[in-house]
Amino acid sequence: MWNERSSAFEGQSFGGFSEGFAADLCVLSPDESWEDPMVNAEAAAVFDLSGQDVIFGKNAFERLYPASITKVMTALVAIKYGNLEDMVTVTEDAVITERGATLCNIKPGDQLTLEQLLYGLMLPSGNDAGAAIAVHMAGSIENFAEMMNAEARRLGATGTHFMNPHGLTDPEHYTTAYDLYLIFNEALKQPYFRQLTGTTAYTAQYTDGDGNPVTQTWKGGNWYMTGERETPEGLKVFGGKTGTTNAAGYCLIMAVADETDNEYISVVLKAGSRPDLYANMTQIIQKISN
C-alpha cells in the first residue's frame, strides 16, 4: 500500500511540474504506531497541519468501515465539481429504508438547492441527502461513487474504496484513518466546506412536490461543538463529522485549532460506544498540547 501511495503522489502534476511525494502533508509509515492504553478504539490519529507532523497514530492504515464520515468525501466532490445554486428535485433514490439509517427527511419530489442538501447531508447526517446529491451530480449512486473513488486516487488515498455517498455498510466500502486525513485535509482547503462543517444548526426552506412550502431545522451531532462534551483546555473544535453503524462502530473526524491558530485533524474509528468515542478523542487531542 505504501508503494502505491507514493506512486500516486509522485505521478501527480501540479501547475506544470511534478511535486514530490507528500510535500505538504503529514507522512506516516505503515510500521509506525503509538501505544496508549487509554486509546481502545480500533484506529486513531492526530495530524498537525501547520507542522506537517503526526502527533499520534494507532492502526492508521487498517482498512475499516467509515460509516457517515464517508459524507466528507461526498461534500468535497459536490463542492469542487457541483454548483451550489443548482435546484435539485429529489428522486426515489433518496428513499432509505435501512433500519437505523439517519435521515434529513426529504421526500421524492421535494425541490432544494445543492447547498441546502449539503447541510442536510452534514448536520443530521442525512443518507437521503447523500443519495439525492449523488443522483443529481452523476445520474446514479454508482456513477457518483466512481467520482468519489477518482478523487480518492487523486489524493493518494490508496486504502480507500467507496460504494455509495452515505456510508451505509458494504463489504467493498472502506477507508483508513490516514486516508480520511488526506480527504479531510483536502476538504478544509475549500472555504465553503469550512463554513459547512463549522455549522451546528441550519434551517432549510424549500418546496415539496406539490409546491407547498417546507421548513426544516437540522442540527449537528458533534458533542464538542454542541457543548455536550468539554473540549480540552487551549483547543477549539471548528469542524468535523460523526459516523455510526453496527459494522463501523462509533467514528469521528475533527478539525481542531490551538491557541496560536495552528490546525490539526484528529480521527477515531471503531470505538465501542458514543461516550467511549469521545473519551478516545479527548485522550488523543490532549496530546496536541503535551
Sine and cosine of phi, psi and omega as CSV:
sin_phi,cos_phi,sin_psi,cos_psi,sin_omega,cos_omega
0.00,0.00,-0.62,0.79,-0.03,-1.00
-0.90,0.44,-0.67,0.74,0.03,-1.00
-0.90,0.44,-0.63,0.77,0.04,-1.00
-0.88,0.48,-0.69,0.72,-0.05,-1.00
-0.91,0.41,-0.69,0.73,0.01,-1.00
-0.88,0.48,-0.70,0.72,0.01,-1.00
-0.89,0.45,-0.61,0.79,-0.01,-1.00
-0.88,0.47,-0.65,0.76,0.00,-1.00
-0.96,0.28,-0.70,0.72,-0.08,-1.00
-0.91,0.40,-0.45,0.89,-0.04,-1.00
-0.99,0.13,-0.10,0.99,-0.04,-1.00
-1.00,0.10,0.55,-0.84,0.03,-1.00
-0.91,-0.42,0.76,-0.64,-0.02,-1.00
-0.82,-0.57,0.90,-0.44,0.07,-1.00
0.87,0.50,0.53,0.85,0.10,-0.99
1.00,-0.04,0.02,1.00,0.07,-1.00
-0.68,-0.73,0.36,-0.93,-0.02,-1.00
-1.00,0.00,0.85,-0.53,-0.05,-1.00
-1.00,-0.01,0.64,-0.77,-0.01,-1.00
-0.89,0.45,0.36,-0.93,-0.03,-1.00
-0.83,0.55,0.80,-0.60,0.14,-0.99
0.82,0.57,0.64,0.77,-0.05,-1.00
-0.86,0.52,-0.56,0.83,-0.02,-1.00
-0.81,-0.58,0.50,0.87,-0.05,-1.00
-0.84,-0.54,0.35,-0.94,0.14,-0.99
-0.97,0.23,0.79,-0.62,-0.05,-1.00
-0.95,-0.31,0.76,-0.65,0.00,-1.00
-0.73,-0.68,0.79,-0.61,0.04,-1.00
-0.98,0.22,0.58,-0.81,0.05,-1.00
-0.86,0.51,-0.36,0.93,-0.01,-1.00
-0.99,0.11,-0.22,0.98,-0.06,-1.00
-1.00,0.08,0.73,-0.68,0.07,-1.00
-0.37,-0.93,0.68,-0.73,0.00,-1.00
-0.99,-0.12,0.54,-0.84,0.07,-1.00
-0.97,-0.23,0.76,-0.65,0.10,-1.00
-0.47,-0.88,0.94,-0.34,-0.05,-1.00
-0.89,0.47,-0.29,0.96,0.01,-1.00
-0.99,0.12,-0.18,0.98,0.02,-1.00
-0.97,-0.23,0.99,-0.12,-0.07,-1.00
-0.96,-0.27,0.06,1.00,0.14,-0.99
-0.92,0.39,0.35,-0.94,-0.05,-1.00
-0.90,0.43,-0.62,0.79,0.00,-1.00
-0.57,-0.82,0.52,-0.86,0.00,-1.00
-0.30,-0.95,0.47,-0.88,0.01,-1.00
-0.28,-0.96,0.43,-0.90,0.10,-0.99
-0.73,-0.69,0.77,-0.64,-0.05,-1.00
-0.85,-0.53,0.76,-0.65,0.03,-1.00
-1.00,-0.01,0.95,-0.30,-0.06,-1.00
-0.95,0.30,-0.50,0.87,-0.04,-1.00
-0.97,0.25,-0.65,0.76,-0.05,-1.00
-0.99,-0.17,0.04,1.00,-0.06,-1.00
0.75,0.66,0.78,0.63,-0.08,-1.00
-0.77,-0.64,0.48,-0.88,0.08,-1.00
-0.98,-0.20,0.87,-0.50,-0.05,-1.00
-1.00,0.05,-0.58,0.82,0.01,-1.00
-0.42,-0.91,0.59,-0.81,0.07,-1.00
-0.47,-0.88,0.76,-0.65,0.09,-1.00
-0.72,-0.70,0.88,-0.48,0.02,-1.00
0.77,0.63,0.68,0.73,-0.13,-0.99
-0.93,0.37,-0.29,0.96,-0.02,-1.00
-0.93,-0.36,0.16,0.99,0.04,-1.00
-0.97,0.25,0.76,-0.65,-0.01,-1.00
-0.98,0.22,0.84,-0.54,-0.07,-1.00
-0.68,-0.73,0.31,-0.95,0.12,-0.99
-0.96,0.29,0.74,-0.68,-0.03,-1.00
-1.00,-0.06,-0.13,0.99,-0.10,-1.00
0.77,0.64,-0.69,-0.72,-0.13,-0.99
-0.97,0.22,-0.06,1.00,0.16,-0.99
-0.89,0.46,-0.36,0.93,0.16,-0.99
-0.72,0.69,-0.57,0.82,-0.14,-0.99
-0.92,0.38,-0.27,0.96,0.13,-0.99
-0.89,0.46,-0.71,0.71,0.04,-1.00
-0.92,0.39,-0.63,0.77,0.05,-1.00
-0.84,0.54,-0.73,0.68,0.01,-1.00
-0.91,0.42,-0.67,0.75,0.00,-1.00
-0.87,0.50,-0.73,0.68,-0.01,-1.00
-0.90,0.43,-0.67,0.74,0.00,-1.00
-0.90,0.44,-0.66,0.75,-0.03,-1.00
-0.95,0.32,-0.67,0.75,-0.05,-1.00
-0.95,0.30,-0.59,0.81,-0.18,-0.98
-0.88,-0.48,-0.04,1.00,0.00,-1.00
-0.95,-0.31,0.01,-1.00,0.05,-1.00
-0.90,-0.44,0.92,-0.40,-0.09,-1.00
-0.87,0.49,-0.39,0.92,-0.03,-1.00
-1.00,0.03,-0.10,1.00,0.02,-1.00
-0.83,0.56,0.68,-0.73,0.13,-0.99
-1.00,0.02,0.81,-0.59,-0.07,-1.00
-0.93,-0.37,0.78,-0.63,0.13,-0.99
-0.99,-0.13,0.86,-0.51,-0.07,-1.00
-0.93,0.36,0.73,-0.69,0.01,-1.00
-0.96,-0.27,0.03,-1.00,0.01,-1.00
-0.89,0.45,-0.31,0.95,0.03,-1.00
-0.88,0.48,-0.37,0.93,-0.03,-1.00
-0.99,0.11,-0.01,1.00,0.05,-1.00
-0.99,0.17,0.96,-0.27,-0.03,-1.00
-0.95,-0.32,0.88,-0.47,-0.08,-1.00
-0.94,-0.35,-0.01,1.00,-0.02,-1.00
-0.88,0.48,0.72,-0.69,-0.03,-1.00
-0.87,0.50,0.76,-0.66,0.04,-1.00
1.00,0.10,-0.05,1.00,-0.02,-1.00
-0.93,0.36,0.72,-0.69,0.01,-1.00
-0.99,0.17,0.63,-0.78,-0.09,-1.00
-0.72,-0.70,0.42,-0.91,0.18,-0.98
-0.98,-0.21,0.07,1.00,0.15,-0.99
0.91,0.41,0.65,0.76,0.19,-0.98
-1.00,0.05,0.38,-0.93,-0.08,-1.00
-0.81,-0.59,0.44,-0.90,0.11,-0.99
-0.81,0.58,0.73,-0.69,-0.04,-1.00
0.99,-0.16,-0.40,0.92,0.05,-1.00
-0.86,0.51,0.55,-0.84,0.04,-1.00
-0.85,-0.53,0.89,-0.45,0.01,-1.00
-0.74,-0.68,0.32,-0.95,0.14,-0.99
-0.98,0.18,0.34,-0.94,0.08,-1.00
-0.86,0.51,-0.61,0.79,0.04,-1.00
-0.86,0.51,-0.73,0.69,0.01,-1.00
-0.89,0.46,-0.65,0.76,0.02,-1.00
-0.89,0.46,-0.55,0.83,0.03,-1.00
-0.90,0.43,-0.61,0.79,0.09,-1.00
-0.93,0.37,-0.62,0.78,0.07,-1.00
-0.91,0.41,-0.48,0.88,0.06,-1.00
-0.95,0.31,-0.74,0.67,-0.20,-0.98
-1.00,0.02,-0.57,0.82,-0.09,-1.00
-0.99,0.14,-0.89,0.46,0.06,-1.00
-1.00,0.10,0.03,1.00,0.00,-1.00
0.89,0.46,0.76,0.65,-0.09,-1.00
-0.95,0.32,0.94,-0.34,0.10,-0.99
-0.90,0.44,-0.53,0.85,0.04,-1.00
-0.92,0.40,-0.59,0.80,0.07,-1.00
-0.91,0.41,-0.63,0.77,0.03,-1.00
-0.87,0.50,-0.68,0.73,0.01,-1.00
-0.91,0.41,-0.65,0.76,0.00,-1.00
-0.90,0.44,-0.66,0.76,0.04,-1.00
-0.89,0.45,-0.71,0.70,-0.05,-1.00
-0.88,0.48,-0.74,0.68,-0.04,-1.00
-0.92,0.39,-0.62,0.78,0.02,-1.00
-0.90,0.45,-0.68,0.74,-0.11,-0.99
-0.99,0.12,-0.53,0.85,-0.15,-0.99
-0.80,-0.60,-0.07,1.00,0.03,-1.00
1.00,0.01,-0.34,0.94,0.02,-1.00
-0.30,-0.95,0.31,-0.95,0.09,-1.00
-0.86,0.50,-0.69,0.72,-0.07,-1.00
-0.90,0.44,-0.69,0.72,-0.01,-1.00
-0.91,0.41,-0.61,0.79,0.01,-1.00
-0.93,0.37,-0.60,0.80,0.05,-1.00
-0.87,0.50,-0.57,0.82,0.06,-1.00
-0.92,0.40,-0.60,0.80,0.09,-1.00
-0.89,0.46,-0.67,0.75,0.03,-1.00
-0.89,0.46,-0.70,0.71,-0.01,-1.00
-0.92,0.39,-0.59,0.81,0.06,-1.00
-0.90,0.43,-0.65,0.76,0.04,-1.00
-0.92,0.39,-0.64,0.77,0.04,-1.00
-0.87,0.49,-0.69,0.72,0.03,-1.00
-0.89,0.46,-0.64,0.77,0.01,-1.00
-0.88,0.48,-0.55,0.84,-0.03,-1.00
-1.00,0.07,-0.08,1.00,-0.04,-1.00
0.99,0.12,0.27,0.96,-0.01,-1.00
-0.99,0.11,0.97,0.26,-0.15,-0.99
-0.98,0.17,-0.18,0.98,0.05,-1.00
-0.99,-0.11,0.29,0.96,-0.12,-0.99
-0.87,-0.49,0.64,-0.77,0.17,-0.99
-0.52,-0.85,0.79,-0.61,-0.02,-1.00
-0.96,-0.30,0.59,-0.81,0.09,-1.00
-0.90,-0.43,-0.23,0.97,-0.05,-1.00
-0.38,-0.92,0.18,-0.98,-0.07,-1.00
-1.00,-0.04,0.04,1.00,-0.12,-0.99
-0.86,-0.52,-0.41,0.91,0.06,-1.00
0.98,-0.19,0.10,0.99,0.12,-0.99
-0.88,0.48,0.56,-0.83,-0.25,-0.97
-0.89,0.45,0.74,-0.68,0.11,-0.99
-0.53,-0.85,0.71,-0.70,-0.03,-1.00
-0.83,0.56,-0.44,0.90,-0.03,-1.00
-0.98,-0.18,0.27,0.96,0.00,-1.00
-0.91,-0.41,0.96,-0.28,-0.11,-0.99
-0.42,-0.91,0.25,-0.97,0.08,-1.00
-0.36,-0.93,-0.14,-0.99,0.04,-1.00
-0.75,-0.66,0.28,-0.96,0.05,-1.00
-0.87,0.49,-0.63,0.78,0.00,-1.00
-0.92,0.38,-0.68,0.73,0.01,-1.00
-0.90,0.44,-0.60,0.80,0.05,-1.00
-0.89,0.45,-0.58,0.82,0.13,-0.99
-0.86,0.50,-0.73,0.68,0.00,-1.00
-0.86,0.51,-0.67,0.74,-0.03,-1.00
-0.94,0.35,-0.72,0.69,-0.03,-1.00
-0.93,0.38,-0.61,0.79,0.05,-1.00
-0.87,0.49,-0.68,0.73,0.04,-1.00
-0.91,0.41,-0.65,0.76,0.00,-1.00
-0.89,0.46,-0.61,0.79,-0.02,-1.00
-0.92,0.39,-0.27,0.96,0.08,-1.00
-0.96,0.26,-0.21,0.98,0.02,-1.00
-1.00,-0.06,0.91,-0.41,-0.02,-1.00
-0.82,0.57,-0.60,0.80,-0.02,-1.00
-0.93,0.36,-0.58,0.82,0.05,-1.00
-0.89,0.45,-0.64,0.77,0.05,-1.00
-0.86,0.51,-0.67,0.74,0.05,-1.00
-0.89,0.45,-0.70,0.71,-0.04,-1.00
-0.89,0.45,-0.77,0.63,-0.09,-1.00
-0.96,0.27,-0.28,0.96,0.04,-1.00
-1.00,-0.03,0.02,1.00,-0.03,-1.00
-1.00,-0.03,0.69,-0.73,0.00,-1.00
-0.97,-0.25,-0.29,0.96,0.05,-1.00
-0.44,-0.90,0.59,-0.80,-0.05,-1.00
-0.52,-0.86,0.72,-0.69,0.05,-1.00
-0.96,-0.27,0.86,-0.52,0.00,-1.00
-0.97,-0.24,0.74,-0.67,0.09,-1.00
-0.87,-0.49,0.85,-0.52,-0.07,-1.00
-0.49,-0.87,-0.13,-0.99,-0.02,-1.00
-0.85,-0.52,0.50,-0.87,0.07,-1.00
-1.00,0.04,-0.10,-1.00,-0.08,-1.00
-0.90,0.43,-0.33,0.95,0.03,-1.00
-0.99,-0.13,0.09,1.00,0.01,-1.00
1.00,0.08,0.13,0.99,0.01,-1.00
-0.99,0.15,0.59,-0.81,0.00,-1.00
-0.94,0.33,0.61,-0.79,0.05,-1.00
-0.78,-0.63,0.68,-0.73,0.08,-1.00
-0.80,-0.60,0.79,-0.61,0.08,-1.00
-0.72,-0.69,0.61,-0.79,0.13,-0.99
-0.93,-0.38,0.84,-0.55,-0.02,-1.00
-0.95,-0.31,0.62,-0.78,-0.01,-1.00
-0.82,-0.57,0.53,-0.85,0.01,-1.00
-0.99,0.17,0.23,-0.97,-0.08,-1.00
-0.86,-0.51,0.21,0.98,0.02,-1.00
-0.98,0.19,0.91,-0.40,-0.11,-0.99
-0.88,0.47,-0.51,0.86,0.05,-1.00
-0.92,0.40,-0.63,0.78,-0.07,-1.00
-0.99,0.16,-0.43,0.90,0.02,-1.00
-1.00,-0.04,-0.05,1.00,0.05,-1.00
1.00,0.06,0.09,1.00,-0.01,-1.00
-0.99,0.15,-0.25,0.97,0.07,-1.00
-0.67,-0.75,0.73,-0.68,-0.05,-1.00
-0.97,0.26,0.75,-0.66,0.08,-1.00
-0.98,0.20,0.68,-0.74,0.03,-1.00
-0.80,0.61,0.57,-0.82,-0.06,-1.00
-0.84,0.54,0.68,-0.73,0.03,-1.00
1.00,0.03,-0.02,1.00,-0.02,-1.00
-0.86,-0.51,0.45,-0.89,0.07,-1.00
-0.71,-0.71,0.78,-0.62,0.08,-1.00
-1.00,0.01,0.86,-0.51,-0.05,-1.00
-0.89,-0.45,0.21,0.98,0.07,-1.00
0.09,-1.00,0.22,-0.98,0.05,-1.00
0.33,-0.94,0.03,-1.00,0.02,-1.00
-0.51,-0.86,0.75,-0.66,0.08,-1.00
-1.00,-0.04,0.23,-0.97,0.09,-1.00
-0.32,-0.95,0.69,-0.73,-0.02,-1.00
-0.52,-0.85,0.80,-0.59,0.26,-0.97
-0.58,-0.81,0.21,-0.98,0.04,-1.00
-0.87,0.50,-0.64,0.77,-0.05,-1.00
-0.97,0.25,-0.60,0.80,-0.07,-1.00
-1.00,0.07,-0.33,0.95,-0.16,-0.99
0.95,0.32,-0.47,-0.88,-0.04,-1.00
-0.97,-0.25,0.81,-0.59,-0.14,-0.99
-0.76,-0.65,0.45,-0.89,0.02,-1.00
-0.37,-0.93,0.73,-0.69,0.18,-0.98
-0.85,-0.53,0.62,-0.78,-0.10,-0.99
-0.63,-0.78,0.41,-0.91,0.20,-0.98
-0.95,-0.30,0.79,-0.62,-0.10,-1.00
-0.77,-0.64,0.60,-0.80,0.09,-1.00
-0.83,-0.56,0.55,-0.83,0.08,-1.00
-0.99,-0.10,-0.12,-0.99,-0.10,-1.00
-0.93,0.37,-0.32,0.95,0.03,-1.00
-0.98,-0.20,0.24,0.97,0.04,-1.00
0.93,0.37,0.28,0.96,0.22,-0.98
-0.93,0.36,0.62,-0.79,-0.10,-0.99
-0.93,-0.38,0.49,-0.87,-0.07,-1.00
-0.65,-0.76,0.45,-0.89,0.17,-0.99
-0.89,-0.46,0.77,-0.64,0.02,-1.00
-0.81,-0.59,0.60,-0.80,-0.04,-1.00
-0.61,-0.79,0.66,-0.75,0.10,-0.99
-0.78,-0.63,0.77,-0.64,0.01,-1.00
-0.83,-0.56,0.66,-0.75,0.11,-0.99
0.86,0.50,0.82,0.58,0.23,-0.97
-0.99,0.16,0.33,-0.94,-0.13,-0.99
-0.99,0.14,-0.33,0.94,-0.01,-1.00
-0.38,-0.93,0.21,-0.98,0.02,-1.00
-0.90,0.43,-0.74,0.67,0.07,-1.00
-0.86,0.51,-0.61,0.79,0.02,-1.00
-0.91,0.42,-0.60,0.80,0.05,-1.00
-0.84,0.54,-0.75,0.67,-0.05,-1.00
-0.96,0.28,-0.49,0.87,0.10,-0.99
-0.90,0.43,-0.68,0.73,0.06,-1.00
-0.89,0.45,-0.71,0.71,-0.03,-1.00
-0.90,0.43,-0.68,0.73,0.03,-1.00
-0.87,0.50,-0.66,0.75,-0.02,-1.00
-0.88,0.48,-0.66,0.75,-0.07,-1.00
-0.99,0.15,-0.55,0.83,-0.01,-1.00
-0.97,0.23,-0.33,0.94,0.11,-0.99
-0.90,0.44,-0.38,0.92,0.00,-1.00
-0.94,0.35,-0.27,0.96,0.03,-1.00
-0.87,0.49,-0.66,0.76,-0.06,-1.00
-0.99,-0.13,0.01,1.00,0.01,-1.00
-0.99,0.15,0.00,0.00,0.00,0.00
